[in-house]
Amino acid sequence: YSLNFVQELLKSRVTLPDNLIRNRGNTLTFEAWFRANYFEGGPILGMQLGDVGNCFSVCGEWTPVVYIGLDSRLRGQFWQGAATPITPAQRVNDNEWHHVALVGNVNTQSMYLDGVLVGTLVGAIDHLGQTRNQLGYAKAFNWPSAPTAGSCSAAGCYEYSGRMDEVRLWEGALSQQQIQQNMNVRLNGGEPGL
């Protein structure tokens, strides 16, 4: 079964344990399967300083780590000093299942879509004080192709609408070969580094 997310004012998100991403350091891999139709999209993974239940309280530090922008394109980035996410040209809200993997390796990031490398980003990964993380919700004020209106404290939060499955957060930077080998395999949760 997959998770079904609907945009309904903070009712459709999965709150992850505090510091889950930060504790992985700057060498980590996030993977997920997702499906969104033409009218769907939004943040798949978000992290921020402050409570996700109050969009107004997360001013200062936030990262929509993986999201589908208003232009229907996937974006991904762990914070590295600027909002410059990896953005492949392919539109992904096509009602088909897609696999995303965002790999952070100290000073570089790579994003894979359906097992294919679609872009890289250079810059030291720094999660700052972003202790809160969740699936299906993020603040994205001033990020490319994200809904932004008003001031920092008044806008920029939005939710994912679509389906999600097989979400994984790994310690370490997986290679393209490892991603391709495991993306269609159901894991048992006891794998080293998972």
C-alpha positions as CSV (number, residue, x, y, z in Angstrom):
1,Y,0.0,0.0,0.0
2,S,1.2,3.6,-0.7
3,L,0.5,6.7,1.3
4,N,-2.1,9.0,-0.2
5,F,-1.6,12.7,0.4
6,V,-4.3,15.3,-0.1
7,Q,-3.9,19.1,0.3
8,E,-6.1,19.7,3.4
9,L,-4.5,22.2,5.8
10,L,-1.9,20.1,7.7
11,K,-4.0,16.9,7.7
12,S,-1.9,15.1,5.2
13,R,1.7,14.8,6.3
14,V,4.0,12.3,8.1
15,T,6.1,13.9,10.9
16,L,9.4,12.2,11.1
17,P,11.5,12.0,14.3
18,D,13.4,15.2,15.2
19,N,16.9,15.4,13.8
20,L,16.4,12.3,11.5
21,I,18.1,14.1,8.6
22,R,20.6,16.2,10.6
23,N,21.9,13.1,12.5
24,R,22.8,11.5,9.1
25,G,25.3,14.4,8.7
26,N,26.4,15.5,5.2
27,T,26.7,12.1,3.7
28,L,23.3,10.7,3.2
29,T,20.7,9.4,0.6
30,F,17.0,10.0,0.5
31,E,14.8,7.8,-1.8
32,A,11.1,7.6,-2.5
33,W,8.6,6.5,-5.0
34,F,5.9,9.1,-5.9
35,R,3.0,9.5,-8.2
36,A,1.2,12.8,-9.0
37,N,-1.3,13.7,-11.6
38,Y,-1.6,16.9,-13.6
39,F,-3.3,18.8,-10.7
40,E,-1.0,17.4,-8.0
41,G,2.5,18.0,-6.6
42,G,4.2,19.9,-3.8
43,P,6.8,18.9,-1.2
44,I,7.8,15.3,-0.8
45,L,10.3,16.0,2.0
46,G,10.8,19.1,4.0
47,M,12.9,20.2,7.0
48,Q,13.0,23.3,9.0
49,L,13.7,25.0,12.4
50,G,10.4,25.1,14.2
51,D,7.1,23.4,14.4
52,V,5.6,22.3,11.2
53,G,2.1,22.8,12.6
54,N,2.6,26.5,12.5
55,C,3.9,27.8,9.2
56,F,4.4,31.2,10.8
57,S,6.9,29.9,13.3
58,V,9.4,28.5,10.8
59,C,10.9,31.8,9.7
60,G,14.7,31.7,9.4
61,E,15.7,28.2,8.3
62,W,13.7,25.9,6.0
63,T,14.5,23.6,3.1
64,P,11.9,21.9,0.8
65,V,14.4,19.1,0.3
66,V,12.5,17.3,-2.6
67,Y,9.4,18.9,-4.2
68,I,7.4,19.1,-7.4
69,G,7.3,22.8,-8.3
70,L,4.4,24.8,-9.8
71,D,6.0,24.1,-13.2
72,S,5.5,20.3,-12.7
73,R,9.2,19.7,-12.4
74,L,11.0,17.8,-9.6
75,R,13.5,19.7,-7.5
76,G,16.0,18.5,-4.9
77,Q,18.6,19.8,-2.6
78,F,20.0,19.5,0.9
79,W,20.8,23.1,2.1
80,Q,24.2,24.3,1.0
81,G,23.9,28.1,1.3
82,A,21.5,29.0,-1.5
83,A,18.1,27.9,-2.9
84,T,19.5,26.4,-6.1
85,P,17.9,23.0,-6.3
86,I,18.7,20.4,-8.9
87,T,15.9,20.6,-11.5
88,P,15.6,18.1,-14.4
89,A,13.6,19.2,-17.5
90,Q,11.2,16.3,-17.3
91,R,7.7,17.0,-15.9
92,V,6.7,14.5,-13.3
93,N,3.0,15.0,-12.6
94,D,2.0,12.6,-15.3
95,N,0.1,10.0,-13.1
96,E,3.0,7.6,-13.4
97,W,5.1,6.2,-10.6
98,H,8.6,7.8,-10.4
99,H,11.6,7.0,-8.2
100,V,13.7,9.9,-6.8
101,A,17.0,9.6,-5.0
102,L,18.9,12.6,-3.6
103,V,22.4,11.8,-2.6
104,G,24.5,14.1,-0.5
105,N,28.2,13.6,-0.3
106,V,29.8,16.3,1.8
107,N,30.4,19.0,-0.9
108,T,28.3,17.5,-3.8
109,Q,24.8,16.4,-4.3
110,S,23.4,14.2,-7.1
111,M,19.7,13.6,-8.0
112,Y,18.5,10.5,-9.8
113,L,15.1,10.2,-11.4
114,D,14.0,6.7,-12.2
115,G,17.6,5.6,-11.7
116,V,19.1,8.1,-14.1
117,L,21.4,10.9,-13.0
118,V,19.5,14.2,-13.8
119,G,21.8,16.7,-12.1
120,T,24.5,17.6,-9.6
121,L,25.1,20.5,-7.2
122,V,28.3,21.7,-5.6
123,G,28.5,23.2,-2.2
124,A,29.1,22.1,1.4
125,I,25.9,20.5,2.8
126,D,24.8,22.2,6.1
127,H,21.5,21.3,7.7
128,L,21.8,24.4,10.1
129,G,19.4,24.2,13.0
130,Q,16.7,22.4,10.9
131,T,15.7,19.8,13.4
132,R,12.2,19.1,12.2
133,N,11.5,17.0,9.1
134,Q,8.4,15.5,7.5
135,L,7.0,14.0,4.4
136,G,4.3,15.8,2.4
137,Y,4.8,19.3,3.8
138,A,7.4,22.1,3.6
139,K,7.9,25.8,3.8
140,A,9.3,26.9,0.4
141,F,9.2,30.7,0.6
142,N,11.5,32.2,-2.1
143,W,12.4,28.8,-3.6
144,P,12.2,28.3,-7.3
145,S,8.7,27.4,-8.7
146,A,7.1,27.2,-5.2
147,P,4.1,29.2,-4.0
148,T,5.3,32.4,-2.4
149,A,3.2,35.4,-1.6
150,G,3.5,38.0,1.1
151,S,6.3,38.0,3.7
152,C,8.4,35.3,5.1
153,S,6.1,34.8,8.1
154,A,2.9,34.9,6.1
155,A,3.3,32.5,3.2
156,G,5.3,29.9,1.5
157,C,4.1,26.7,3.2
158,Y,2.4,24.1,1.2
159,E,1.5,20.4,1.1
160,Y,2.0,17.5,-1.2
161,S,-0.9,16.0,-3.1
162,G,-0.3,12.6,-4.6
163,R,0.9,9.2,-3.6
164,M,4.2,8.1,-2.0
165,D,5.8,4.8,-1.3
166,E,9.0,3.0,-0.2
167,V,10.5,6.1,1.5
168,R,14.1,5.5,2.6
169,L,16.8,7.5,4.3
170,W,20.3,6.1,4.2
171,E,23.5,6.9,6.1
172,G,26.1,7.3,3.4
173,A,26.1,8.3,-0.3
174,L,24.6,5.5,-2.5
175,S,26.1,5.1,-5.9
176,Q,24.0,5.0,-9.1
177,Q,24.5,1.3,-9.3
178,Q,23.2,0.8,-5.7
179,I,20.2,3.0,-6.4
180,Q,19.3,1.1,-9.5
181,Q,19.8,-2.3,-7.8
182,N,17.6,-1.4,-4.8
183,M,14.9,0.9,-6.2
184,N,12.6,-2.0,-7.3
185,V,13.4,-4.2,-4.3
186,R,11.2,-4.3,-1.2
187,L,13.6,-4.0,1.7
188,N,13.0,-5.5,5.2
189,G,14.3,-2.5,7.2
190,G,17.3,-4.3,8.6
191,E,19.7,-3.3,5.9
192,P,23.0,-1.7,7.1
193,G,22.8,2.1,7.0
194,L,19.0,2.3,6.5
